[in-house]
Amino acid sequence: MEAQADQLAILLELQRELALESNIDTVLARIAGAATRLLDAERATLFVVDDDRQELWSRAVTESELREIRVPLDGRGLAAEVARTGRPLRVDDPYDDPRFDPSVDARTGYRTRSLLVLPIDSRARRRLGVLQVMNRRDGPFDAAAERLGLALAASAGIALEYVRLTEELAAERLRQVRIAEETRHRLARDLHDGVAQTLANTALGIELAARRAQADLPGALAELAALRERIVDSQRGLRDILFALRPAVLEEDGLGAAARALAERVDGTAGSRVVARRIDDHARLPAEVEAGAFHVIREAVTNAIKTGRATTVSIDVRQDPEATVALVEDDGVGFDVGATLATYGSRGSLGLLQMRESARLIGAQLTIDSSPGQGTRVRLRIPAP
């Protein structure tokens, strides 16, 4: 009874410390330390799964002559065995077990006499690591020791899951920043190459026309007429940019009407025929969902014209009882989807990634089918609310 009370006190104190501690390495070190105290063992090692290298690595060790221990997940060793199977192991004489790898003992001069090896899992049963406790002082590890060890492994699982979620959240924030930066870069480029360049040239043209007017009024008037056409073209370009950012027709009439307006606006660009093939009248979706879906459609059409060199691009927006489906098909040159996504960061363009992110944010399913010489088919499925 007294021993159980001491164990409970240690567990409660550990949980209190874990709740107050934000440093994950300190948390894992305390769990490993608690394992040696609760189980009256000499040493404990807390291994974490390295998914990229497919290895276990020792993130927390109570005592060790080695700075770091790495174990291949598909290699020999009791820790690797538990990582693969998820089943706890109690081994009374490791040197009689063919799964035991004595190489660490050979490197350190330490002798492993007994082992308790336990899986560390997330709540979704994903393997995060392994807790290994060595050499119980008063005999082999028993079932009670295993239960205590599993409680500690569960605490480690919560801590590691928190770290994983934090890292995923940080990566998500960076991805959002990257996409927003690409959007700003594209807008700045469009404004600089279009509207800003035209206005600069127009200002210079007006100055030259004013000088010419003193000697050749008809010629100056002709130049001013040409400048007026440039300004009108610039105005069209500015309207195109505003349409791409947030078309008024999308807010007023919905996704189908915006897709039809997009087809009319870009039809003939670079010699491409863009048609709204099938646009169903359908109930309005939430404004943010329609905005995200329109971004995917517009990006798919733009890619087909600019990089796909398509002669014909068709747009569908149809509705069935379970979903709204948007489809953009073209007869362009096509591309290798996997290879393009893999090299987008180095090529400095995030068009496909922006489409995927827009689809994810609105809870839609995006499918991109393409191969070199076979055109491209972009399908966006938005589940019904």
ZIBELVEN-V281101 format. One record per residue. N is the residue number from 1. D_FIRST is the distance of its C-alpha to the first C-alpha in Angstrom with 1 decimal. Layout:
n=N d_first=D_FIRST
n=N d_first=D_FIRST
//
This chain:
n=1 d_first=0.0
n=2 d_first=3.8
n=3 d_first=5.4
n=4 d_first=5.1
n=5 d_first=6.2
n=6 d_first=8.7
n=7 d_first=9.9
n=8 d_first=10.5
n=9 d_first=12.3
n=10 d_first=14.3
n=11 d_first=15.3
n=12 d_first=16.4
n=13 d_first=18.3
n=14 d_first=19.9
n=15 d_first=21.1
n=16 d_first=22.5
n=17 d_first=24.3
n=18 d_first=25.6
n=19 d_first=27.1
n=20 d_first=28.9
n=21 d_first=30.1
n=22 d_first=33.4
n=23 d_first=34.0
n=24 d_first=32.8
n=25 d_first=32.8
n=26 d_first=30.5
n=27 d_first=28.1
n=28 d_first=28.1
n=29 d_first=27.7
n=30 d_first=24.5
n=31 d_first=23.1
n=32 d_first=24.0
n=33 d_first=22.6
n=34 d_first=19.2
n=35 d_first=19.3
n=36 d_first=19.7
n=37 d_first=16.9
n=38 d_first=14.3
n=39 d_first=15.5
n=40 d_first=16.4
n=41 d_first=20.0
n=42 d_first=23.4
n=43 d_first=25.2
n=44 d_first=25.2
n=45 d_first=28.4
n=46 d_first=28.9
n=47 d_first=32.1
n=48 d_first=34.2
n=49 d_first=36.9
n=50 d_first=40.4
n=51 d_first=42.5
n=52 d_first=45.8
n=53 d_first=45.4
n=54 d_first=43.2
n=55 d_first=40.7
n=56 d_first=37.2
n=57 d_first=37.0
n=58 d_first=34.3
n=59 d_first=33.9
n=60 d_first=30.8
n=61 d_first=29.9
n=62 d_first=27.5
n=63 d_first=29.8
n=64 d_first=33.0
n=65 d_first=36.5
n=66 d_first=38.0
n=67 d_first=38.8
n=68 d_first=38.4
n=69 d_first=37.7
n=70 d_first=39.5
n=71 d_first=39.1
n=72 d_first=41.6
n=73 d_first=40.1
n=74 d_first=42.3
n=75 d_first=41.9
n=76 d_first=39.9
n=77 d_first=36.2
n=78 d_first=32.8
n=79 d_first=32.3
n=80 d_first=35.7
n=81 d_first=34.8
n=82 d_first=31.7
n=83 d_first=33.9
n=84 d_first=36.5
n=85 d_first=34.4
n=86 d_first=31.3
n=87 d_first=29.2
n=88 d_first=26.0
n=89 d_first=26.5
n=90 d_first=24.3
n=91 d_first=26.7
n=92 d_first=25.9
n=93 d_first=29.3
n=94 d_first=31.2
n=95 d_first=34.5
n=96 d_first=34.7
n=97 d_first=34.5
n=98 d_first=37.9
n=99 d_first=36.6
n=100 d_first=35.2
n=101 d_first=37.5
n=102 d_first=37.5
n=103 d_first=39.9
n=104 d_first=37.5
n=105 d_first=36.2
n=106 d_first=39.9
n=107 d_first=40.7
n=108 d_first=37.9
n=109 d_first=37.5
n=110 d_first=33.7
n=111 d_first=32.4
n=112 d_first=29.9
n=113 d_first=27.9
n=114 d_first=25.5
n=115 d_first=25.3
n=116 d_first=23.4
n=117 d_first=26.0
n=118 d_first=25.4
n=119 d_first=28.1
n=120 d_first=28.3
n=121 d_first=30.2
n=122 d_first=31.8
n=123 d_first=31.4
n=124 d_first=34.7
n=125 d_first=33.2
n=126 d_first=35.3
n=127 d_first=34.1
n=128 d_first=33.6
n=129 d_first=32.0
n=130 d_first=29.5
n=131 d_first=26.3
n=132 d_first=26.4
n=133 d_first=23.6
n=134 d_first=24.8
n=135 d_first=23.7
n=136 d_first=20.0
n=137 d_first=19.8
n=138 d_first=17.7
n=139 d_first=19.6
n=140 d_first=20.6
n=141 d_first=18.9
n=142 d_first=17.3
n=143 d_first=17.0
n=144 d_first=13.5
n=145 d_first=15.2
n=146 d_first=18.2
n=147 d_first=16.5
n=148 d_first=15.2
n=149 d_first=18.7
n=150 d_first=20.4
n=151 d_first=18.9
n=152 d_first=20.3
n=153 d_first=23.5
n=154 d_first=23.8
n=155 d_first=23.7
n=156 d_first=26.3
n=157 d_first=28.4
n=158 d_first=28.6
n=159 d_first=29.7
n=160 d_first=32.3
n=161 d_first=33.6
n=162 d_first=34.2
n=163 d_first=36.1
n=164 d_first=38.1
n=165 d_first=39.1
n=166 d_first=40.1
n=167 d_first=42.3
n=168 d_first=43.8
n=169 d_first=44.6
n=170 d_first=46.2
n=171 d_first=48.3
n=172 d_first=49.3
n=173 d_first=50.5
n=174 d_first=52.5
n=175 d_first=54.0
n=176 d_first=55.0
n=177 d_first=56.6
n=178 d_first=58.4
n=179 d_first=59.9
n=180 d_first=60.9
n=181 d_first=62.6
n=182 d_first=64.4
n=183 d_first=65.6
n=184 d_first=66.9
n=185 d_first=68.5
n=186 d_first=70.3
n=187 d_first=71.5
n=188 d_first=72.8
n=189 d_first=74.6
n=190 d_first=76.2
n=191 d_first=77.4
n=192 d_first=78.7
n=193 d_first=80.5
n=194 d_first=81.9
n=195 d_first=82.4
n=196 d_first=82.3
n=197 d_first=84.6
n=198 d_first=87.1
n=199 d_first=87.2
n=200 d_first=87.8
n=201 d_first=90.6
n=202 d_first=92.0
n=203 d_first=92.2
n=204 d_first=94.0
n=205 d_first=96.3
n=206 d_first=97.2
n=207 d_first=98.2
n=208 d_first=100.4
n=209 d_first=102.0
n=210 d_first=102.8
n=211 d_first=104.7
n=212 d_first=106.4
n=213 d_first=107.5
n=214 d_first=110.0
n=215 d_first=112.0
n=216 d_first=111.0
n=217 d_first=109.8
n=218 d_first=109.8
n=219 d_first=107.7
n=220 d_first=105.3
n=221 d_first=105.0
n=222 d_first=104.2
n=223 d_first=101.5
n=224 d_first=100.0
n=225 d_first=100.0
n=226 d_first=98.1
n=227 d_first=95.6
n=228 d_first=95.1
n=229 d_first=94.2
n=230 d_first=91.6
n=231 d_first=90.1
n=232 d_first=90.0
n=233 d_first=88.3
n=234 d_first=85.8
n=235 d_first=85.1
n=236 d_first=84.4
n=237 d_first=82.0
n=238 d_first=80.2
n=239 d_first=80.0
n=240 d_first=78.6
n=241 d_first=75.8
n=242 d_first=75.1
n=243 d_first=75.1
n=244 d_first=72.6
n=245 d_first=70.3
n=246 d_first=70.4
n=247 d_first=73.3
n=248 d_first=74.5
n=249 d_first=75.1
n=250 d_first=71.4
n=251 d_first=70.5
n=252 d_first=73.4
n=253 d_first=73.6
n=254 d_first=70.5
n=255 d_first=69.6
n=256 d_first=72.4
n=257 d_first=75.1
n=258 d_first=73.7
n=259 d_first=73.8
n=260 d_first=77.4
n=261 d_first=78.3
n=262 d_first=76.7
n=263 d_first=78.8
n=264 d_first=82.0
n=265 d_first=81.3
n=266 d_first=80.6
n=267 d_first=83.0
n=268 d_first=85.5
n=269 d_first=83.4
n=270 d_first=84.2
n=271 d_first=86.2
n=272 d_first=83.2
n=273 d_first=83.6
n=274 d_first=80.6
n=275 d_first=80.5
n=276 d_first=78.3
n=277 d_first=78.4
n=278 d_first=76.4
n=279 d_first=75.0
n=280 d_first=73.7
n=281 d_first=73.6
n=282 d_first=70.0
n=283 d_first=67.7
n=284 d_first=66.7
n=285 d_first=63.4
n=286 d_first=61.4
n=287 d_first=63.4
n=288 d_first=60.8
n=289 d_first=60.7
n=290 d_first=64.5
n=291 d_first=64.7
n=292 d_first=62.2
n=293 d_first=64.0
n=294 d_first=67.4
n=295 d_first=66.3
n=296 d_first=65.4
n=297 d_first=68.8
n=298 d_first=70.7
n=299 d_first=69.0
n=300 d_first=69.7
n=301 d_first=73.3
n=302 d_first=73.8
n=303 d_first=72.4
n=304 d_first=74.6
n=305 d_first=77.7
n=306 d_first=77.0
n=307 d_first=75.2
n=308 d_first=75.7
n=309 d_first=79.5
n=310 d_first=79.5
n=311 d_first=82.8
n=312 d_first=81.2
n=313 d_first=77.9
n=314 d_first=76.9
n=315 d_first=74.4
n=316 d_first=72.8
n=317 d_first=70.6
n=318 d_first=69.9
n=319 d_first=67.5
n=320 d_first=66.0
n=321 d_first=63.6
n=322 d_first=60.5
n=323 d_first=61.5
n=324 d_first=64.2
n=325 d_first=65.4
n=326 d_first=67.4
n=327 d_first=69.2
n=328 d_first=71.3
n=329 d_first=73.3
n=330 d_first=75.8
n=331 d_first=78.1
n=332 d_first=77.5
n=333 d_first=76.8
n=334 d_first=73.0
n=335 d_first=70.3
n=336 d_first=67.3
n=337 d_first=64.4
n=338 d_first=61.6
n=339 d_first=63.7
n=340 d_first=64.8
n=341 d_first=61.3
n=342 d_first=60.1
n=343 d_first=62.9
n=344 d_first=63.2
n=345 d_first=61.5
n=346 d_first=63.9
n=347 d_first=66.9
n=348 d_first=66.1
n=349 d_first=66.3
n=350 d_first=63.6
n=351 d_first=65.5
n=352 d_first=63.5
n=353 d_first=60.2
n=354 d_first=61.3
n=355 d_first=62.1
n=356 d_first=58.7
n=357 d_first=57.0
n=358 d_first=59.1
n=359 d_first=58.3
n=360 d_first=54.5
n=361 d_first=54.6
n=362 d_first=56.4
n=363 d_first=54.2
n=364 d_first=57.1
n=365 d_first=57.4
n=366 d_first=59.9
n=367 d_first=61.6
n=368 d_first=64.1
n=369 d_first=66.2
n=370 d_first=68.7
n=371 d_first=70.2
n=372 d_first=73.1
n=373 d_first=76.4
n=374 d_first=74.9
n=375 d_first=74.5
n=376 d_first=71.3
n=377 d_first=69.5
n=378 d_first=67.0
n=379 d_first=65.2
n=380 d_first=63.0
n=381 d_first=61.2
n=382 d_first=59.9
n=383 d_first=57.8
n=384 d_first=59.0
n=385 d_first=57.0
//
